[in-house]
Amino acid sequence: MAGFRVEDVRVHQTADPEVVIGEFTYRGDAGWAAPGIIVFRIRDGLIVESRDYIDHLGLARATNTVDALCAQLTNA
């Protein structure tokens, strides 16, 4: 997936002072876009845990790779 960048970054604070959520859009040079989020747990100024989530099916549709995704899932 060459030629993509992160745009539309928004940072959300939560009720837990250790948890911060970043919301963003992956945008490709070929015109596709896919939303994503990342959840950080931060202690003493250091990231101690992170989890990220993306709409994989939406990304596969946008990049015309649904067949390849399905093949990978069924061969796993």
Secondary structure as GFF3:
##gff-version 3
##sequence-region A 1 76
A	DSSP	beta_strand	4	13	.	.	.	ID=ss1
A	DSSP	beta_strand	19	28	.	.	.	ID=ss2
A	DSSP	beta_strand	33	43	.	.	.	ID=ss3
A	DSSP	beta_strand	46	54	.	.	.	ID=ss4
A	DSSP	alpha_helix	56	62	.	.	.	ID=ss5
A	DSSP	alpha_helix	66	75	.	.	.	ID=ss6
###
